[in-house]
């Protein structure tokens, strides 16, 4: 059964590198209503802003701060690399959110003063808030892959913030010499979208079978196990036999450095010459969480019952940046968490009713044309964390009709969640 847009929204399920430009504001007047500022316009932030604005019926003034005028979803961006989607199909604007009454500010949030309850923007403007929602996504851990930093991202793209990096990586793959080598340095846990690197390997392999069938793929991985491992390995053997080699930690995958200028990867002392290298570094909460003093280690701890920071009762933290328990860092998770946070914020500011938090997530992956797989779970919030209560995963050996239906279901989900987030 295909999950269409209407079914997704009815279910209540919830679930980029950008160029600095002059701030752009869709103005909205302030009439003395409580003020909520949301930082980050992705699956978490845009959903939270939209649901607070919609459900409060004008009783709360909502400002969404996001530097990009066009948002490209990281989820489904691998399908662009594989040739199954266009970049335009991943692009979403904020015009509908502005038309719905949200004050959309295209600028960077550079600081948070939690004592004064203000957000400072790169333009110098200051936004006061009664409640703050942080959904900044990920940043990268400096030095996690020796030899690589963001100044080298055009030589060895990460493509883990969708947009220009995704386009660059695909262009590099298409320009590989005949019989060349594509390498990926996979990230350690935890990171955005657990099956994402392995779906990307599948999509790179699909592209190369069409354009460069003698090319090789080298996957260097610090993890012993990864999400949907049996499904991916079955699919790689079936569709791309002999093309993909994975080097795990037992064979040096945890001891890797790169030289972007020489285009080499050093795996436990063995140097490999490569033609394209996709470096996906270790990850952490978006830097604004650190600047606000809301992180412990690399992530921002929250109470899963409301997604409120464990360090500040006036701040809620969503999606990839949060340390919340069992949920993966995915767009579906962020959307789901945003609805819980939106309800908590609305209840606090308008004295409206709040219901117990429940969450869900599904992660679909495409291995080859019409060969889709999925993994997911339902969750409930406890005092300690968001805990998985039930789970499911595709099985190896499934027939082609079921795999095709799973892929078609993912298309319906994408349409549904996009409408839920951006209107």
Residue, then its C-alpha position, 0 to 999 in steps of 0.5 A: x500500500x502506498x503511503x500518500x500525503x493525506x494518509x501521512x498527515x492524518x497519521x500524526x506521524x512525524x517523521x545544508x551547506x548554504x551561501x551567506x546572503x543579506x537577511x530577508x524577512x517576511x514581516x509580521x507585527x507584534x501585538x503583545x502575544x507570547x513569542x516563539x523563536x525557532x532556529x533551523x528550517x528543516x524537518x524539525x524546525x519548520x514543522x514546529x513553527x508550522x504547528x505552533x502557528x496553526x494550532x495556536x490560532x494567532x495566540x503566539x507570534x512565531x519567528x522562524x530563522x533559517x539562512x537558506x531561502x530554498x531548503x533541500x532535503x537530505x532525505x532522498x538526496x541519495x536518489x538524486x545521486x542515483x538518477x532517480x530524482x532531480x534536485x528541484x524535486x528536493x527543493x522547498x521554499x518558505x513562502x507558504x509558511x510566511x503566507x500562513x503567518x509565520x515570521x520567516x527570517x533568512x539569516x544566521x543565528x549566531x548567539x543565544x543569551x538565555x538569561x535575557x532570552x534573546x537570539x542574535x542574528x548575523x545581521x546584528x538584529x536581536x530577537x526576543x523570545x518566551x520559548x526557543x526551539x533549536x533544530x539546527x541539524x548537524x555540524x562536523x567534529x573537527x579532526x575526526x578524519x585526519x587530513x580533512x576539514x570543511x576547507x577541503x569539502x570541494x575536493x572530498x565532499x561530505x554531501x551530508x548537508x544537501x544542496x550544492x555538496x550533493x550536486x558536486x559529489x554526483x558531478x565528480x562521480x560522473x567525471x571519474x575515469x573509466x575503471x576508476x575508484x570511488x571511496x567513502x569514509x563512513x562516519x562513526x555512531x551516532x550520525x544523521x540517517x543511520x542507513x544513509x551512507x549505505x543507501x548512498x553506496x547503492x546509488x553510486x553503484x547504480x550510477x556507475x553501472x550505467x556510466x562506468x561499469x568497470x569502476x570500483x567502490x571502496x567503503x571504509x567503515x569504522x563500525x562493526x555493524x550498521x543499519x540494514x546491513x543484511x539487506x544492503x549486502x544482499x542487494x549489493x551482491x544481487x545488483x552490483x556483484x564485484x563492484x563494492x568492497x567494504x573495509x571494516x574496523x577489523x581490517x583498518x576501517x577505524x584507522x583512516x586518514x585522507x590527503x585531499x590534494x593527492x586524492x589518497x586514503x590511508x587505511x591503517x598504513x595502506x595508501x589507496x589512490x582514488x578518483x572520488x572520495x566522499x568523506x562523511x565525518x563524525x557529527x555533533x549538534x549544530x554549533x548554535x547549541x554549543x554557543x547556547x551552552x546546551x550540549x554535553x559532549x557532542x549532543x544536546x540532552x533533552x527530556x523526551x516527554x516535551x523535547x525540552x532541554x535538560x539545561x533550560x526549561x524555556x528551550x526545546x531541542x529537536x531532531x539531529x541535534x538532540x540526545x533523546x534516547x532510542x530514536x535515529x537521527x532522521x527527518x521522520x524523527x525530527x518531524x515527529x519530535x517537532x509535533x510533541x514540542x509544538x504541543x508542549x510550547x502551545x500548552x505552556x504559553x496558552x494554557x491549553x491541553x497537552x497529551x502524552x508524547x508518542x513518536x514514530x519513525x520509518x527509514x526507507x532506502x533504495x538499493x536498486x530500481x524498485x528494490x526498496x527496503x525499510x526499518x522503523x519503530x514506534x516510541x514512547x517517552x519515559x522520564x529517562x529517554x524516548x524508548x522504542x516500544x515496537x519495531x519492524x524491518x524488511x527481510x532478506x529474500x523478499x519478492x520483487x513485488x513487495x520491494x517495489x511496493x516498499x519503494x512506492x510507499x517511500x514516494x508517498x511518504x516523501x510527498x506527505x512529509x514535505x507537505x506537512x513540513x512546508x505546507 
